[in-house]
Amino acid sequence: MRLAAPEHGGVRASEAASVRKRRLSDVLGVALDGVDLARPLSEADFREIEQAFFEGQVLAIKGQDLTPEQFLAFARRFGPPEPHVIDTFHHPDAADILILSNRRKPDGSPAGLADGGTYFHTDYSYLQVPARVTMLYSVEVPSKGGDTLFADMYAAYDDLSAAMKQRIDGLVVRHHYGNRDDLDEQSRTAASRLSDKQKDKVTWVRHKLVRTHYGTGRKALYGVSGSSFDIDGMARREGAALLDELKRHALRDKYVYSYPYEVGDVVLWDDLATLHSATLTEPDDPRTLWRITVKEPCFETALRASSA
């Protein structure tokens, strides 16, 4: 991987030779070693990182040591961060950062959102303008578990039969905050519980079942698991059955990769081209991550691309 000269930021000349791009798996994922996100990135450096992101669908930038301000500065290169509807656990120094943690404060109250997103979904598909990219900065890693599972929605679409592609192209799906497979608010695999005030902020929205990626031009299955509940023009049971069929196909082992975190990882994923799921950890085995999500760059552009 070639990066811009150090005077433009990003990587020192002496470090350039040590910057390495490598595949994380045969399924998806790219890792970058030797990049320092604590320093400003030139436009050329950022475009190379963005290209690696598009290429891998999941991008792990290893060995970071970031302040909240530095993490936000990197995220803003992708667009304006969008705070999560759960505003209880925003970082005290940066409201655009959501703290994911099973730790507790001295008074016994939760220090962060625990058990969030422990089912396959794509972020913000319950909003009219969904997520472009979600990124996590790994602050504290549990002794066991804590991986994130990712599924490749490009490959899942590509491998469908011609008849199925013809059947689903153009279908529109209704989304709402929640996990259609688990609506019990007390369950650890349901969507994170909302307050009444937070529930008032979400409503039903619609997205194409097959979307064309605004950055790569490739088609992908979109949001077939998680907040997708039914399909326009179909009886609810029929639409849910089709979504379940596509979900079973999309989550086959050959499309799924499990990412094991290390402290200092910044992990980004493409919300249009993947599904992801957190994995449960023991409540007394500390885990802390900072999360930032950026919406798609232009809803009108994304909608036109999805209609292609």
Secondary structure, 3 states (H helix, E strand, C coil): CCCCCHHHCCCCHHHHCCCEEEECCCCCCEEEECCCCCCCCCHHHHHHHHHHHHHHCEEEECCCCCCHHHHHHHHCCCCCECCCCCCCCEECCEEEEEEEECCECCCCCECCECCCCCCCECCCCCCCCCEEEEEEEEEECCCCCCCEEEEEHHHHHHCCCHHHHHHHCCCEEEECCCCCCCCCCCCCCCCCCCCHHHHCCCCCEEEECEEECCCCCCEEECCCCCCEEEECCCCHHHHHHHHHHHHHHHCCHHHEEEECCCCCCEEEEECCCEEEEECCCCCCCCCEEEEEEEECCCHHHHHHHHCC
